[in-house]
Amino acid sequence: MTDPFAVPARPVLPTLPRIAATILPVALATAVGSLSTGSNIEGWYTTIQKPSFNPPNWAFPVAWTILYTMIAVSLWRLLGARPVAGPTGRAWWLALAAFLMQLVLNAAWTPVFFAAHAIGAGLVVSLAMLVMIFWTIRLSWRFDRLAAWLLVPYAAWVSFATLLNAAIWQLN
């Protein structure tokens, strides 16, 4: 009888496909965000009202570089923690789906907020992303606690960003 909570001694994916499966989705989210901010940081974003707790513009790329690195490491670990068999395997797929969904929402926020200038819709996306990050942490915890912990600073930053988005929406 096999242990339904058994984690394989080696990752399910070989090293190179696992690296690609880790880096490509995170790099894609990063690229979408970067392309969507473009001239909007020095243009549109400077013209809207912001709360007193708005960080300086240089803080965002620094924070996101650190966070995207932690997100990629978390995904790397989660991909390496797939159970061998049993009902736990379905739960792992759910954790992976939640992870990818929060990353899709992450990629969607910047075009909505910066490119479309849709502050209210950006708030909705940010709230949905925050819910998915917390759900991803909860689901990942079962398979790799470090993978889950690596997402906690991300959840904290997105919580702050959601508050900032709400304040900007209220002021504008």
C-alpha positions as CSV (number, residue, x, y, z in Angstrom):
1,M,0.0,0.0,0.0
2,T,1.4,3.4,-1.0
3,D,1.4,6.4,1.3
4,P,-1.0,9.0,-0.2
5,F,1.2,11.8,1.2
6,A,4.5,10.5,-0.2
7,V,6.6,13.0,-2.1
8,P,8.9,11.6,-4.8
9,A,12.6,11.4,-4.0
10,R,13.2,13.3,-7.1
11,P,11.2,15.9,-9.0
12,V,8.5,14.8,-11.5
13,L,10.0,17.0,-14.2
14,P,13.7,16.8,-15.3
15,T,15.8,19.8,-14.5
16,L,15.6,21.8,-17.7
17,P,11.8,21.4,-18.2
18,R,11.3,22.3,-14.6
19,I,13.5,25.4,-14.9
20,A,11.5,26.4,-18.0
21,A,8.2,25.7,-16.2
22,T,9.3,27.9,-13.4
23,I,10.9,30.8,-15.2
24,L,8.6,31.2,-18.2
25,P,5.3,32.0,-16.5
26,V,7.1,34.4,-14.0
27,A,9.1,36.1,-16.8
28,L,5.9,36.5,-18.8
29,A,4.1,38.1,-15.9
30,T,7.1,40.4,-15.4
31,A,7.2,41.3,-19.1
32,V,3.5,42.1,-19.3
33,G,3.9,44.4,-16.3
34,S,7.0,46.1,-17.6
35,L,5.5,46.7,-21.1
36,S,2.2,48.0,-19.6
37,T,3.8,50.6,-17.3
38,G,6.0,52.1,-20.0
39,S,5.5,55.8,-20.3
40,N,2.5,55.7,-17.8
41,I,4.8,56.0,-14.8
42,E,6.2,59.3,-15.9
43,G,3.0,60.4,-17.7
44,W,-0.4,59.4,-16.4
45,Y,0.7,58.2,-13.0
46,T,2.2,61.5,-12.1
47,T,-1.0,63.3,-12.9
48,I,-3.3,61.4,-10.6
49,Q,-3.7,62.0,-6.9
50,K,-1.9,59.6,-4.6
51,P,-2.1,59.1,-0.8
52,S,0.7,60.2,1.5
53,F,1.9,56.6,2.0
54,N,2.6,56.1,-1.8
55,P,6.1,54.9,-2.0
56,P,8.6,56.5,-4.4
57,N,8.6,55.1,-7.9
58,W,12.0,53.5,-7.5
59,A,10.6,51.2,-4.7
60,F,8.3,49.3,-7.0
61,P,10.9,47.7,-9.4
62,V,13.1,46.8,-6.4
63,A,10.2,45.2,-4.5
64,W,8.9,43.3,-7.6
65,T,12.4,42.0,-8.5
66,I,12.7,40.5,-5.1
67,L,9.1,39.2,-5.1
68,Y,9.3,37.7,-8.6
69,T,12.5,35.9,-7.6
70,M,10.7,34.5,-4.5
71,I,7.6,33.6,-6.6
72,A,9.8,31.7,-9.0
73,V,11.6,29.8,-6.2
74,S,8.2,28.9,-4.7
75,L,7.0,27.6,-8.0
76,W,10.2,25.6,-8.4
77,R,9.7,24.0,-5.1
78,L,6.0,23.3,-5.7
79,L,6.8,21.6,-9.0
80,G,9.2,19.4,-7.1
81,A,6.7,18.4,-4.5
82,R,4.2,16.5,-6.6
83,P,2.9,13.5,-4.7
84,V,3.4,10.0,-6.2
85,A,-0.2,9.0,-6.3
86,G,-3.6,9.1,-4.7
87,P,-6.0,11.8,-3.8
88,T,-3.2,14.1,-2.7
89,G,-2.2,14.3,-6.4
90,R,-5.5,16.0,-7.2
91,A,-4.9,18.5,-4.4
92,W,-1.4,19.2,-5.8
93,W,-2.9,20.0,-9.2
94,L,-5.3,22.4,-7.5
95,A,-2.4,24.1,-5.7
96,L,-0.6,24.4,-9.0
97,A,-3.8,25.8,-10.7
98,A,-4.2,28.3,-7.9
99,F,-0.6,29.3,-8.2
100,L,-0.9,29.9,-12.0
101,M,-4.2,31.8,-11.5
102,Q,-2.7,34.2,-9.1
103,L,0.1,34.7,-11.5
104,V,-2.4,35.4,-14.4
105,L,-4.1,38.0,-12.1
106,N,-0.7,39.5,-11.3
107,A,0.0,39.9,-15.0
108,A,-3.5,41.3,-15.6
109,W,-3.3,44.1,-13.0
110,T,-0.7,46.3,-14.6
111,P,-2.4,46.5,-18.0
112,V,-5.7,47.2,-16.3
113,F,-4.4,49.9,-13.9
114,F,-1.6,51.5,-15.9
115,A,-2.4,50.9,-19.6
116,A,-6.2,51.2,-19.4
117,H,-6.1,53.7,-16.5
118,A,-9.0,51.7,-15.0
119,I,-8.3,52.3,-11.3
120,G,-11.5,50.7,-10.0
121,A,-11.1,47.6,-12.2
122,G,-7.5,47.4,-11.1
123,L,-8.8,47.3,-7.5
124,V,-11.1,44.4,-8.4
125,V,-8.2,42.5,-10.0
126,S,-5.9,43.3,-7.1
127,L,-8.5,41.9,-4.6
128,A,-8.9,38.8,-6.7
129,M,-5.2,38.3,-6.9
130,L,-4.9,38.7,-3.1
131,V,-7.5,36.1,-2.5
132,M,-5.7,33.7,-4.9
133,I,-2.3,34.3,-3.3
134,F,-3.7,33.4,0.1
135,W,-5.4,30.4,-1.3
136,T,-2.2,29.4,-3.0
137,I,-0.3,29.7,0.2
138,R,-2.9,27.5,2.0
139,L,-2.9,24.8,-0.7
140,S,0.9,24.8,-1.1
141,W,1.5,24.5,2.6
142,R,0.5,20.8,2.4
143,F,3.2,20.0,-0.1
144,D,6.1,22.3,0.6
145,R,6.0,24.7,3.5
146,L,9.0,26.7,2.3
147,A,7.2,27.2,-1.1
148,A,4.2,28.6,0.9
149,W,6.3,30.8,3.1
150,L,8.1,32.3,0.1
151,L,4.7,33.7,-1.0
152,V,4.0,35.5,2.4
153,P,6.1,38.6,1.5
154,Y,4.2,38.7,-1.8
155,A,0.9,38.5,0.0
156,A,2.0,41.3,2.3
157,W,3.1,43.5,-0.7
158,V,-0.1,42.9,-2.6
159,S,-2.1,43.7,0.5
160,F,-0.3,47.0,0.7
161,A,-0.7,47.5,-3.1
162,T,-4.4,46.8,-2.8
163,L,-4.7,49.4,-0.1
164,L,-2.8,51.8,-2.2
165,N,-5.0,51.0,-5.2
166,A,-8.1,51.6,-3.1
167,A,-6.8,54.9,-1.8
168,I,-5.9,56.1,-5.4
169,W,-9.4,55.0,-6.6
170,Q,-11.0,57.0,-3.7
171,L,-8.8,60.1,-4.5
172,N,-9.5,60.1,-8.2
